[in-house]
C-alpha cells in the first residue's frame, strides 16, 4: 500500500481478440480514525492526502469546531490498512462519546453501521454565506475540475471534489465521494481558505452526507454533476445551502436557495 494506484493485469477482449493488458486501478483501503486513542470510524478510502482527510473528516463531522482543535499525532501503516491517530480537546472527546457511532464506511456509503436514527440524522447548522456566483463561473469551474483529476485519468474510478475561489480551484480525489469532500475540507483549512469565499463542485450525486458536511464546514453553495436526493434537498433547505445538481454543459437545476446563483453568459 505504497500509493493511490496499484498495477494489475487484465485480459482485454475486443472485436474477438484476446490480449493481456497492463492496467492501473485505484487503491481502496481501510482507514481507521482514532481520537485520543479511541477508535471512532473505519472508512474505505484512497490512501492519499491523509492529513487533509483526517482534519477534514473531523471538521465535516463536527468532531472539532476548527482546525486549531485538531492535531494529527501519528499515521500508522499496517498490512491491513492505515490508522490515523488524532488528539482533540477533552470537551470535544466527551461530546464525541455521547454521539459515538459504530460506523464502518464504504466507498458508496458514509453512514453504514450507524447505531441509531438520531445519530444518522444529526442537526445541521445554518449557513450564512453571502457568496454569489455567476452561472458562467460555475460552468468554467466544472470544466477545470474535469481537467484536474490525475488519479481518475489513470484509473477511471475516482471521485473528485473541488473548491472554486478567487485563487483558483483546489481539488482532492478519492474512491469515495464523501472522502473526497472530507479531504477538500481539510485542505481548505490547512491552506486557510475561507469556506464562504467560494463554492464546491463535486463529481457525484448530491447526497445528504455531502450537503451535511458542506454545511458543517460553513460552505454555502454545492454544485453536483449528478442527481440530488430528496433528503439532500431538505437538508440544504434547512441549512441555508444553495444546492445545484445535474450540472452538465450549459445547464443545471437549482433545488434550494437559488439566490446565490445569478444569471450570466
Beta strands, then each sheet from edge to edge (+ up, - down):
strand 1: 5-14
strand 2: 17-26
strand 3: 29-35
strand 4: 38-45
strand 5: 70-77
strand 6: 81-88
strand 7: 103-104
strand 8: 133-134
strand 9: 159-165
strand 10: 168-174
strand 11: 198-202
strand 12: 221-224
strand 13: 242-248
strand 14: 251-256
strand 15: 261-262
sheet 1: 1+ 2-
sheet 2: 5+ 6- 3- 4+ 7+
sheet 3: 8+ 15+
sheet 4: 10+ 9- 11+ 12+ 13+ 14-
end
